[in-house]
């Protein structure tokens, strides 16, 4: 794949994550090859670190740090020998930003998870944001902001093999164990879950097996994976995140919600994009159909993660979680 094709493929994912579209064009238009993606985006992130250092106010410094975190995370999306360093830089920049912008934000870590709990301590509900195959807590900052604006507390996390934990751990299919430890650490009686991309599988599985999940939503989550049909780039990423091709094949075999979907007692919203067509991936319609309280929202023009269609699903997702967790109008 050429650098131009790769940049075009990541366009709505990057802008959906909150990166300025004009800066994205400036950074990626000059790439000679995909190999330059990681180094170029890391340089851009470090430029925002310098702006943060020179900023005239803590607010401006924090905003530059959030932008840096986004760029560092995006640097990890292409094969890059220093990807683990970029992920660590994203983690540090996010932490520094929240220290400046939200002094009450609390870092919470435990066995197999790490993240930031944001929002009021007396919030009427808590939502856990679960990333996917190559995403991380630094990617979904705008989703977190939308939930915070509704008065909810939000825990944006990395799990095994994700984000800041990718260098020291591997993806696990039994994510309900991770979610259970998260709920224990947050010390709340019930939570909502939002899972994005492969995180949709993690969230749905956890909702079926962890009774403290009271509301759940998936965005571009797979119902089932067929290893033999998956595109080579997806299999390569999965192999890197699980510890090799054999482990990736075994992991993909676990991704099948047919038996678990009927066990999801919580109200479930499944969001898919009509243009999100990946060989070997069965999208979420069967999940919504088989779950006892499932609702399906398909956005015809939406792509993977629906970064090109945010007004068509994000408000409804916020309403679903707010109403289900609090009983109040969103």
Secondary structure as UniProt FT lines:
FT   HELIX           3..9
FT   HELIX           11..16
FT   TURN            17..18
FT   HELIX           21..29
FT   TURN            34..35
FT   HELIX           36..54
FT   HELIX           58..75
FT   TURN            76..77
FT   TURN            81..82
FT   HELIX           83..101
FT   TURN            103..104
FT   STRAND          106..110
FT   TURN            111..112
FT   STRAND          113..118
FT   TURN            121..122
FT   STRAND          126..130
FT   TURN            137..139
FT   HELIX           141..148
FT   TURN            149..151
FT   STRAND          153..159
FT   TURN            160..161
FT   HELIX           163..165
FT   TURN            166..168
FT   HELIX           175..186
FT   STRAND          191..196
FT   HELIX           198..209
FT   TURN            211..212
FT   STRAND          213..219
FT   STRAND          224..225
FT   HELIX           227..229
FT   HELIX           232..242
FT   HELIX           245..254
FT   HELIX           258..261
FT   TURN            262..263
FT   STRAND          267..273
FT   TURN            274..275
FT   TURN            279..280
FT   STRAND          281..282
FT   HELIX           285..290
FT   TURN            292..293
FT   STRAND          294..299
FT   TURN            300..301
FT   HELIX           304..306
FT   TURN            307..308
FT   HELIX           310..312
FT   HELIX           314..326
//
